[in-house]
Amino acid sequence: MDTRLSNTASMSDYWLPTYPGTEAAVLLAMARILLLEGLIDRDFVRRWTNWQQFMSEEKGKPEASFEEFLASLQEIYSEFTPEFAQQESGIPARQIIEVAREIGRAGSAFATHVWRSAASGNLGGWQVSRALEFLNVLTGSVGTRGGTSPASWDKFVPAPFASPDGQDEWNELLWPREYPLAHHEMSFLLPYFLKEGRGKLGVYFTRVYNPVWTNPDGASWIEVLRDEEKVGLHAALTPIWSETAWLADYVLPMGVGGERHDLQSQETHAARWIAFRQPVVRVARERAGEKFEFTYGANPGEVWEEDEFWINLSWRIDPDGRMGIRRFFESPYRPGERVSVEEYYRWIFENSVPGLPETAAKEGLSPLEYMRKYGAFEIKQEVYNLQNVPLDSEKFKGARVDSLDRVVIDQNGKTDPVGVLVDGKAVVGFPTPSRKLEFFSRTLKEWGWEEYSLPGYIRSHVHWTSLDREKLEFVLIPTFRLPTMIHTRSGNSKWLNEISHSNPLWIHSIDARRIGVSTGGLVKVNTAIGHFVLRAWVTEGIRPGVVACSHHMGRWRITEEDGTDRWCSALVKIEEEGNGIWRIRQIHGVRPFKSGDPDSERIWWQDAGVHQNLTFASQPDPVSGMHCWHQKVRLELPGPDEKYGDILVDTRKSFAIYQQWISLTRPAPGPDNLRRPLWFQRSFRPKDKAFYL
């Protein structure tokens, strides 16, 4: 399901170019077909959804049968006919029926994936993900061979030798009370929070983060980062020059993947594995007999590797240990001494990776030597159906079974579910409050979003009914990358830049004729806060009424010699006209230049693309907090004084639009005066007491 004929779509058996934001309507129509035609895994749905809780709490029928629940499902989704989905999405009803039946035939081998696109493009995009998962649940294809597994099942994160307790304080600049259900911190709203006076940053690290260029409304970031009343000191930890590093007080070069130690684990297949990345030059030179205390001694440019940087910085922040920081960076092998990066990974491999010490010993190697030799270790194969793992009765002595069939432990004044009783067997289940897959979300209901407690369809902020086609209004899709640019965000890759160095506006031939533009011609894209000018690419590979432009292009620098890499960036002039008006104009594009690489004098292309993100207002979804990337735009031909690469932005308008979107939220507190549900995952989780307002 892709509005564009992408590389992936071009290889598909069915291409479903949905109108942006209507994907959930199509998915729920497919769910309805599965239900009506009996193409569901009844046993899986009965065992692994919280249907009984739904029937009891929402229907007032605690003794309802599973058959009554299935009948309720058909009633709930009766409006999602193939014809309704066709009207909303533009996908023919017959195709929706055909694909739904293919899904039913696939059964437990139905694999799905959602990335950017609908989920991160639209108001209510999170319901697209939920509707897609609903199909997995109906077909029983969750955690099965050929199906779709939760990401956390296949990733492995080993514990270090020491971990501090959670922090006592809640940072409302990262986790504001307006977004208690946000999955990640609301970092892209930081400029507005600072402008509103919600706080000040004493020291701000941007770590491999380029918000001026990557985030929407980068001009507001420029305004804040240069204001010492809002950001006292800014240090950019980055392997490359960037538009944000240009504004930093300190640019701290960070080693790239081949210049540092690191651990990796990804959900590549149904197995758990861990990989050990090593700094190439240091390893090679040490094998040749040299010895280094720090990796920067071997790295080109004396660049610190990140582990050693944070270890040493933390060590120096607490020189005598009184702050309680230093002890977390003491060597587990040399008490009182600072841990080395070798010791850090040595301890993990010896103590936190199941099976690694035994496997290494068979080859006469230490765990660290084994990982240095092979680089990767598989911990567990055939990772399927983990919800069926039996509960350890010894570990959970004193547990009880509550009215929802959950196995719970009462401790510290709280009731924690640790498993669930399914067909008389105590198993771990899923990491949700009900320990099942939650068709009905009591959490959403309790936190003020009762109308979204079931998988549903939310019309996007760019729904086709909101557009005036006579005024040449379109939906702009900015959430894809050019195929070659997927490999890099830095632009520091000369061959990829040679292949792909422009990001034209995809536009259907019907719309191109209405505007009067052809391939290569200039078109002006007006957004809610400004405009940008770029070239058109007329194509049948996108549906009419929709235009698209790749991101991760349009890099820029403001001096000839310094800033973002010259392989990929245009030299620009930035003018601040006052009252929040910013204007960027290209002086020239990419040019040949002299360097230590003779290829730099062989550059034949000029285009660096056009930066569109600057012209986007921040549009945070009121429930998930996700920035809704899709934009309603108006197209026109540029004026006589407007040229390729021109950008205009009004940050006053962007602030007003931020205020409109944040007014749609339903802020904390939730139940028990909580800032956020206690069961939600969070990186670097504070102590429980910090969750309460």
VOGU-3710 file (C-alpha; in Angstrom, 3 decimals, decimal comma):
1> mdtrlsntas> 0,000/0,000/0,000  1,914/3,016/-1,286  0,618/6,124/-3,002  3,801/6,147/-5,115  4,953/3,423/-7,458  8,045/2,839/-5,341  10,724/0,245/-6,088  8,947/-2,121/-3,710  5,510/-1,415/-5,175  6,859/-2,084/-8,675
11> msdywlptyp> 7,733/-5,641/-7,604  4,372/-6,405/-6,012  1,509/-8,631/-7,164  -0,966/-5,982/-6,021  -0,186/-2,271/-5,959  -2,724/-0,439/-3,804  -2,048/3,318/-4,233  -4,313/4,497/-1,437  -5,136/8,135/-1,031  -2,835/9,276/1,844
21> gteaavllam> -4,323/8,604/5,268  -7,095/6,248/4,145  -5,117/3,047/4,684  -6,937/2,116/7,910  -10,285/2,196/6,076  -8,951/-0,366/3,582  -7,414/-2,548/6,298  -10,610/-2,595/8,358  -12,612/-3,472/5,248  -10,262/-6,432/4,838
31> arilllegli> -10,814/-7,354/8,487  -14,558/-7,316/7,903  -14,191/-9,688/4,935  -12,079/-12,067/7,037  -14,784/-12,081/9,691  -17,718/-12,518/7,315  -16,064/-15,292/5,317  -14,698/-17,165/8,343  -11,060/-16,666/7,308  -9,814/-16,085/10,854
41> drdfvrrwtn> -7,904/-18,208/13,340  -10,716/-18,562/15,866  -8,613/-20,354/18,444  -5,851/-17,738/18,427  -8,322/-14,867/18,723  -10,140/-16,639/21,564  -6,966/-17,415/23,469  -4,909/-14,288/22,873  -7,197/-11,252/22,732  -8,876/-9,540/25,660
51> wqqfmseekg> -12,331/-10,150/24,204  -13,788/-11,157/27,556  -12,704/-7,868/29,111  -14,269/-6,002/26,184  -17,575/-7,858/26,406  -17,725/-7,397/30,169  -16,711/-3,738/30,449  -18,049/-2,322/27,173  -21,044/-4,543/26,441  -22,070/-5,324/30,015
61> kpeasfeefl> -21,961/-9,071/29,315  -19,395/-10,718/31,616  -20,743/-14,171/30,732  -20,760/-13,583/26,953  -19,584/-16,395/24,699  -16,843/-16,109/22,102  -19,507/-16,426/19,405  -21,229/-13,341/20,791  -17,929/-11,491/20,589  -17,470/-12,438/16,923
71> aslqeiysef> -20,983/-11,227/16,239  -20,127/-7,927/17,957  -17,045/-7,574/15,756  -19,137/-7,934/12,627  -21,525/-5,301/13,937  -18,729/-2,885/14,943  -17,068/-3,030/11,530  -20,230/-3,272/9,445  -19,675/0,210/7,981  -16,318/-0,818/6,511
81> tpefaqqesg> -17,639/-2,346/3,330  -15,335/-2,696/0,304  -17,430/0,003/-1,337  -16,887/2,412/1,572  -13,141/1,700/1,502  -13,119/2,298/-2,254  -14,853/5,645/-1,820  -12,344/6,712/0,840  -9,130/5,354/-0,676  -9,690/5,087/-4,415
91> iparqiieva> -8,768/1,376/-4,374  -11,292/-0,757/-6,328  -13,534/-2,845/-4,067  -12,706/-6,013/-6,014  -8,985/-5,551/-5,251  -9,702/-5,090/-1,561  -11,712/-8,332/-1,548  -9,017/-10,232/-3,469  -6,202/-9,143/-1,164  -8,304/-9,869/1,947
101> reigragsaf> -8,844/-13,431/0,726  -5,113/-13,790/0,009  -4,499/-12,757/3,620  -7,015/-15,317/4,832  -5,312/-18,048/2,797  -1,911/-17,042/4,173  -3,209/-17,558/7,710  -0,424/-17,776/10,268  2,157/-17,024/7,547  0,860/-13,489/6,982
111> athvwrsaas> 3,814/-11,069/7,277  3,318/-7,303/7,610  5,499/-4,243/7,962  4,828/-0,559/8,513  7,534/2,075/8,180  7,146/5,873/7,837  4,469/6,442/5,211  0,933/6,279/6,573  1,823/5,824/10,244  4,101/8,875/10,414
121> gnlggwqvsr> 2,348/10,938/7,772  -1,185/11,442/8,997  -3,290/12,610/11,860  -4,355/9,295/13,424  -1,582/7,438/11,604  -1,092/5,256/14,669  -4,493/3,699/13,937  -3,114/2,523/10,568  -0,500/0,482/12,432  -3,142/-0,821/14,801
131> aleflnvltg> -5,530/-1,790/11,976  -2,692/-3,630/10,247  -1,840/-5,535/13,432  -5,551/-6,362/13,753  -5,213/-8,411/10,551  -2,271/-10,289/12,077  -4,321/-11,026/15,171  -7,363/-12,222/13,210  -5,170/-14,597/11,166  -3,182/-15,799/14,174
141> svgtrggtsp> 0,076/-14,684/12,535  1,658/-13,048/15,580  4,983/-14,609/16,516  4,535/-17,537/14,114  6,722/-19,041/11,398  6,167/-16,859/8,356  4,149/-14,368/10,393  5,053/-11,129/12,172  6,936/-11,041/15,462  7,141/-8,249/18,023
151> aswdkfvpap> 10,474/-6,470/17,475  11,559/-6,961/21,075  11,442/-10,736/20,730  14,405/-10,827/18,370  16,520/-7,987/19,705  18,974/-8,659/22,512  20,175/-5,952/24,885  22,795/-7,198/27,390  23,072/-5,622/30,819  26,271/-3,676/31,639
161> faspdgqdew> 28,226/-4,239/34,854  26,540/-1,298/36,624  23,318/0,593/35,990  22,110/3,579/38,006  18,586/3,819/39,350  16,048/5,851/37,433  16,098/9,606/37,877  13,959/11,306/40,512  12,816/14,194/38,327  10,515/14,358/35,315
171> nellwpreyp> 11,718/16,455/32,375  8,663/18,193/30,927  10,669/19,633/28,036  11,047/16,072/26,741  7,878/14,447/28,115  5,261/17,237/28,357  1,980/16,489/30,070  0,063/17,185/26,831  1,371/13,905/25,377  1,092/11,224/28,090
181> lahhemsfll> 0,721/8,450/25,491  3,646/9,449/23,235  5,975/6,542/22,483  9,118/8,700/22,269  10,134/12,027/23,764  8,678/15,109/22,046  12,070/16,533/21,096  10,912/18,172/17,863  8,712/20,558/19,870  11,611/21,846/21,988
191> pyflkegrgk> 11,872/25,291/20,277  8,223/26,054/21,006  8,471/24,927/24,620  11,490/27,212/25,112  9,725/30,114/23,391  6,735/29,583/25,695  9,024/29,885/28,707  8,591/26,315/29,906  12,263/26,099/30,796  15,856/26,762/29,768
201> lgvyftrvyn> 18,677/24,459/28,747  21,952/24,948/30,598  23,847/22,490/28,409  22,406/20,846/25,308  24,010/17,930/23,478  22,863/17,087/19,970  24,138/13,585/19,327  24,179/12,624/15,619  21,132/14,869/15,448  20,612/17,632/12,926
211> pvwtnpdgas> 17,290/19,253/13,919  17,856/22,415/11,857  17,747/20,296/8,714  15,956/17,073/9,709  13,064/18,392/11,809  10,105/20,407/10,573  10,471/24,188/10,854  14,260/24,303/11,136  14,223/28,109/11,225  12,650/28,009/14,691
221> wievlrdeek> 15,547/25,782/15,741  17,985/28,387/14,420  16,228/31,078/16,447  16,420/29,059/19,661  19,923/27,607/19,309  21,479/31,056/18,866  19,597/32,497/21,874  21,750/32,095/24,990  18,777/32,929/27,192  17,190/29,688/26,005
231> vglhaaltpi> 20,214/27,440/25,336  23,244/28,271/27,476  25,751/25,986/25,794  25,299/23,723/22,770  27,691/20,884/21,988  27,200/18,979/18,722  28,475/15,410/18,942  28,669/14,465/15,276  30,848/12,621/12,750  30,151/15,245/10,067
241> wsetawlady> 29,625/18,947/9,596  25,936/19,741/9,581  23,522/22,648/9,468  23,061/22,285/13,249  26,770/21,949/14,041  27,200/25,364/12,379  25,275/26,820/15,371  27,096/24,899/18,128  29,523/26,286/20,711  31,491/23,043/20,513
251> vlpmgvgger> 31,648/20,562/17,644  32,874/17,267/19,055  33,877/14,885/16,246  32,446/11,422/16,858  33,808/8,304/15,219  31,693/6,629/12,572  30,910/2,897/12,616  34,415/1,823/11,628  36,014/4,043/14,285  34,375/2,822/17,476
261> hdlqsqetha> 33,291/-0,127/19,583  29,592/-0,824/19,620  26,983/-3,540/20,106  24,279/-4,279/17,572  21,193/-6,446/17,559  18,359/-6,162/15,077  15,172/-8,037/14,222  16,516/-9,550/10,994  14,963/-13,001/11,457  13,375/-15,212/14,099
271> arwiafrqpv> 16,479/-15,433/16,252  18,349/-13,450/18,889  21,872/-12,401/18,111  24,422/-9,796/19,072  27,225/-8,268/17,016  30,411/-6,541/18,140  31,588/-3,582/16,103  35,277/-2,696/16,461  37,418/0,304/15,421  39,180/-0,946/12,308
281> vrvarerage> 42,445/1,014/12,460  42,983/0,484/16,182  42,408/-3,261/15,891  44,740/-3,530/12,902  47,507/-1,526/14,534  47,222/-3,369/17,842  47,494/-6,681/16,017  50,677/-5,271/14,493  52,085/-4,728/17,976  51,100/-1,153/18,845
291> kfeftyganp> 49,179/-0,332/22,014  46,656/2,464/22,610  44,977/3,636/25,802  42,282/5,467/23,831  40,919/4,820/20,369  41,468/8,444/19,325  45,188/7,659/19,312  44,595/5,410/16,314  41,639/7,130/14,659  42,116/9,524/11,745
301> gevweedefw> 41,916/13,062/13,072  42,300/11,875/16,702  38,543/11,357/16,928  37,193/10,054/20,223  35,072/6,965/20,079  31,778/7,559/21,823  32,080/4,996/24,636  35,395/6,424/25,783  34,142/9,989/25,487  31,143/9,437/27,784
311> inlswridpd> 33,163/7,335/30,232  35,829/10,027/30,543  33,390/12,942/30,650  31,336/11,270/33,397  34,509/10,421/35,314  35,656/14,054/35,264  32,228/15,448/36,198  32,503/13,616/39,545  36,235/13,734/40,370  35,930/12,575/43,969
321> grmgirrffe> 32,799/10,415/43,728  30,647/12,611/45,987  27,938/12,970/43,311  27,495/9,212/43,046  28,322/9,200/39,325  31,887/7,936/39,307  31,078/4,541/40,800  29,155/3,553/37,677  32,321/4,028/35,650  34,731/2,161/37,925
331> spyrpgervs> 36,338/-0,937/36,489  34,749/-4,206/37,664  38,254/-5,713/37,524  40,294/-2,839/39,063  38,318/-1,288/41,967  38,647/2,481/42,155  40,074/2,772/38,645  38,285/4,105/35,566  36,884/1,343/33,372  38,479/0,917/29,975
341> veeyyrwife> 36,409/0,259/26,885  37,992/-3,210/26,674  36,903/-4,013/30,237  33,415/-2,685/29,593  32,787/-5,155/26,760  34,794/-7,926/28,399  32,417/-7,914/31,391  29,315/-7,943/29,156  30,580/-10,887/27,109  31,584/-12,819/30,226
351> nsvpglpeta> 28,375/-12,213/32,173  25,447/-10,952/30,058  25,356/-12,999/26,856  23,876/-16,480/27,486  25,927/-19,294/25,973  28,815/-17,135/24,812  31,358/-18,114/27,520  30,719/-21,819/26,903  30,963/-21,478/23,121  34,184/-19,460/23,412
361> akeglspley> 35,710/-21,972/25,812  35,253/-24,774/23,265  37,684/-22,912/21,035  40,084/-22,080/23,849  39,120/-18,400/23,724  37,838/-15,930/26,234  34,409/-14,448/25,436  36,048/-11,156/24,430  38,543/-12,938/22,179  35,716/-14,895/20,561
371> mrkygafeik> 33,743/-11,738/19,759  36,850/-10,004/18,473  37,486/-12,945/16,175  33,964/-13,621/14,867  32,174/-10,317/15,451  28,759/-11,894/16,130  27,079/-14,527/18,268  23,672/-16,153/17,908  22,008/-16,611/21,274  18,803/-18,372/20,329
381> qevynlqnvp> 17,292/-19,763/17,137  13,648/-20,384/16,228  12,168/-17,573/18,310  8,426/-18,155/17,956  5,325/-18,042/20,180  7,105/-16,607/23,215  3,763/-15,744/24,788  3,321/-19,473/25,452  6,414/-19,758/27,690  5,253/-21,272/31,021
391> ldsekfkgar> 5,556/-19,133/34,130  8,282/-20,154/36,547  6,349/-21,221/39,644  9,405/-20,804/41,872  10,034/-17,260/40,648  6,440/-16,181/41,202  5,584/-17,724/44,557  2,725/-15,904/46,216  1,126/-14,888/42,904  -2,621/-15,083/42,458
401> vdsldrvvid> -5,081/-15,178/39,551  -7,422/-12,196/39,302  -10,831/-11,779/37,641  -9,208/-11,171/34,222  -7,299/-14,490/34,444  -4,075/-12,554/34,941  -1,364/-13,952/37,181  -0,553/-11,004/39,445  1,803/-10,195/42,300  0,829/-7,705/45,006
411> qngktdpvgv> 3,860/-5,764/46,184  4,770/-2,244/47,299  1,125/-1,243/47,193  0,788/-2,186/43,518  -0,622/-5,124/41,608  1,737/-6,198/38,827  0,589/-8,687/36,172  3,367/-11,183/35,380  1,444/-13,688/33,280  -1,959/-14,980/32,302
421> lvdgkavvgf> -4,005/-18,150/32,607  -4,860/-19,477/29,120  -6,861/-22,694/28,880  -5,820/-23,504/32,440  -2,066/-22,965/31,878  -0,070/-20,140/33,445  2,070/-18,522/30,721  3,925/-15,210/30,367  1,611/-13,774/27,687  2,260/-10,385/26,094
431> ptpsrkleff> 3,621/-7,253/27,858  0,264/-5,448/28,092  -1,952/-4,758/31,130  -4,169/-7,729/30,240  -1,138/-9,852/29,202  -3,022/-10,396/25,932  -3,219/-8,618/22,588  -5,540/-5,734/23,341  -8,369/-5,383/20,858  -9,917/-3,174/23,523
441> srtlkewgwe> -7,534/-0,648/25,072  -8,632/0,277/28,553  -5,565/2,538/28,652  -6,844/4,739/25,835  -10,246/4,910/27,482  -8,872/5,778/30,910  -6,645/8,499/29,443  -9,491/10,327/27,746  -9,593/8,768/24,277  -12,553/6,425/24,694
451> eyslpgyirs> -13,605/6,859/21,046  -10,314/5,264/19,956  -10,283/2,320/22,355  -10,809/-0,127/19,446  -8,928/-0,378/16,123  -10,500/2,307/13,980  -10,199/4,836/11,203  -9,342/8,492/11,779  -9,629/10,786/8,789  -6,277/12,458/8,175
461> hvhwtsldre> -5,597/16,177/8,339  -4,947/15,874/4,583  -8,092/13,910/3,751  -9,182/14,541/0,174  -12,374/16,275/1,275  -10,300/19,070/2,848  -8,655/20,050/-0,463  -9,833/22,665/-2,937  -8,768/21,214/-6,283  -9,852/24,355/-8,123
471> klefvliptf> -7,229/26,294/-6,132  -4,620/23,637/-7,067  -4,373/22,240/-3,538  -2,630/18,879/-3,203  -1,294/16,512/-0,580  2,503/16,503/-0,415  4,151/13,224/0,630  7,648/13,973/2,024  8,309/10,716/3,909  10,416/8,717/1,465
481> rlptmihtrs> 14,053/8,696/0,426  15,587/8,206/-2,958  16,776/4,581/-3,272  20,483/5,373/-3,090  20,142/7,995/-0,366  18,788/5,441/2,079  22,393/4,588/2,905  23,433/7,962/4,253  22,173/11,037/6,024  25,503/12,843/5,880
491> gnskwlneis> 25,827/13,265/2,128  29,438/12,191/2,626  29,296/9,493/-0,017  30,506/10,642/-3,386  29,238/7,726/-5,490  25,738/7,886/-4,061  25,664/11,623/-4,644  26,708/11,064/-8,239  23,792/8,660/-8,734  21,127/10,666/-6,856
501> hsnplwihsi> 21,573/14,372/-6,287  18,145/15,903/-6,870  14,692/15,500/-5,369  12,132/16,630/-7,948  8,437/16,944/-7,225  6,574/13,833/-8,390  3,383/14,943/-10,110  0,855/13,013/-12,200  0,534/13,993/-15,855  -3,107/15,049/-15,383
511> darrigvstg> -2,129/17,517/-12,653  0,947/18,706/-14,555  -1,260/19,740/-17,478  -3,572/21,672/-15,157  -0,636/23,606/-13,708  1,174/23,996/-17,009  4,447/22,349/-16,040  6,530/19,632/-17,679  9,430/17,508/-16,458  12,327/19,779/-15,518
521> glvkvntaig> 10,129/22,850/-15,234  10,016/24,861/-12,015  7,062/24,681/-9,661  6,435/26,624/-6,456  5,123/24,630/-3,514  3,244/26,786/-0,985  2,907/25,340/2,520  1,130/26,715/5,584  4,258/28,631/6,680  6,145/29,409/3,474
531> hfvlrawvte> 7,200/27,998/0,132  10,004/26,295/-1,787  10,803/26,111/-5,504  11,970/22,944/-7,230  11,754/21,055/-10,516  8,874/18,819/-11,531  9,006/15,183/-12,556  5,883/14,226/-14,446  5,038/10,553/-13,911  2,229/8,016/-13,967
541> girpgvvacs> 3,779/6,475/-10,845  1,723/8,539/-8,421  -2,006/8,999/-8,107  -3,633/12,281/-9,232  -4,221/14,838/-6,497  -1,026/13,841/-4,696  2,543/15,101/-5,132  5,697/13,749/-3,514  9,225/14,915/-2,780  12,080/12,898/-1,267
551> hhmgrwrite> 13,636/14,048/1,968  17,307/13,774/3,039  18,158/16,066/0,140  18,746/19,799/-0,198  21,824/20,082/2,000  23,275/23,594/2,314  26,223/25,543/3,671  26,742/29,294/4,130  30,477/29,600/3,361  32,397/28,250/0,414
561> edgtdrwcsa> 34,949/26,198/2,329  33,200/25,277/5,589  30,084/23,379/6,571  28,217/20,457/5,058  30,198/18,327/2,615  30,656/19,947/-0,798  29,843/16,701/-2,627  26,195/17,228/-1,711  25,522/20,807/-0,608  24,664/24,086/-2,267
571> lvkieeegng> 26,170/27,396/-1,197  23,301/29,548/0,064  22,581/32,981/1,426  20,321/33,079/4,491  18,480/36,321/5,131  16,483/37,113/8,252  14,019/39,813/7,237  12,549/40,363/10,703  9,282/39,354/12,384  10,052/35,683/11,882
581> iwrirqihgv> 10,602/35,838/8,102  13,532/33,782/6,820  14,656/33,490/3,214  17,205/31,088/1,722  18,515/31,504/-1,802  21,081/29,340/-3,567  24,219/31,121/-4,761  25,397/28,062/-6,650  24,992/24,306/-6,569  27,595/21,549/-6,404
591> rpfksgdpds> 30,884/22,365/-8,158  34,220/20,629/-8,704  36,759/21,450/-6,000  40,332/20,584/-5,125  40,960/18,153/-2,290  43,043/15,143/-1,392  40,614/13,064/-3,462  41,133/13,629/-7,206  37,496/12,668/-7,810  36,392/15,980/-6,298
601> eriwwqdagv> 37,704/17,733/-9,431  35,687/15,352/-11,613  32,257/16,400/-10,282  29,949/16,826/-13,252  26,611/17,450/-11,517  25,372/20,733/-10,050  22,145/19,844/-8,274  22,044/19,420/-4,494  18,266/19,163/-4,220  15,912/21,453/-2,322
611> hqnltfasqp> 15,325/21,410/1,426  11,578/21,094/2,036  11,471/20,412/5,795  12,182/24,069/6,630  8,775/24,979/5,197  6,801/22,456/7,260  4,985/23,464/10,422  5,139/21,038/13,349  1,978/18,921/13,426  2,107/16,602/16,474
621> dpvsgmhcwh> -0,637/13,980/16,565  -2,708/14,693/19,711  -2,637/11,044/20,825  0,677/9,539/19,719  2,693/12,761/19,505  4,085/11,647/16,134  4,782/14,524/13,749  2,252/14,253/10,921  4,602/14,762/7,986  2,088/14,964/5,137
631> qkvrlelpgp> 1,328/18,540/4,125  -1,549/20,279/2,389  0,108/22,458/-0,255  -0,867/24,769/-3,090  1,058/24,602/-6,368  1,748/27,397/-8,795  4,367/28,476/-11,303  7,155/30,620/-9,803  7,280/34,363/-10,363  9,904/36,021/-12,563
641> dekygdilvd> 12,209/36,731/-9,590  11,913/33,258/-8,072  14,414/30,567/-8,925  15,376/26,985/-8,150  16,087/26,336/-4,474  14,340/29,441/-3,130  12,876/28,930/0,357  10,715/31,283/2,419  9,566/30,619/5,986  7,520/32,524/8,580
651> trksfaiyqq> 8,227/31,198/12,101  5,370/33,247/13,569  2,960/31,195/11,494  4,685/27,961/12,515  4,323/28,843/16,197  0,617/29,587/15,721  0,105/26,233/13,988  1,950/24,437/16,819  -0,502/26,058/19,237  -3,463/24,864/17,148
661> wisltrpapg> -2,236/21,258/17,187  -1,312/21,170/20,863  -4,795/22,493/21,690  -6,185/19,189/20,348  -4,478/17,178/23,104  -6,011/15,792/26,291  -3,225/16,336/28,818  -2,240/14,413/31,916  -2,996/13,691/34,658  -4,588/10,369/33,979
671> pdnlrrplwf> -5,749/7,769/36,500  -4,187/8,123/39,963  -2,766/11,543/38,977  -0,234/9,908/36,648  1,785/11,752/34,012  2,010/8,631/31,869  0,836/4,995/32,127  3,269/3,101/34,323  3,264/0,092/32,002  4,462/2,037/28,930
681> qrsfrpkdka> 8,046/1,401/27,912  10,509/4,239/28,057  14,271/4,508/27,597  16,017/5,634/30,795  12,881/5,242/32,822  12,537/7,486/35,888  11,550/6,094/39,257  7,869/5,351/39,667  7,361/8,325/41,978  8,338/10,711/39,159
691> fyl> 5,342/9,492/37,134  2,911/11,163/39,547  1,949/14,820/39,261
//
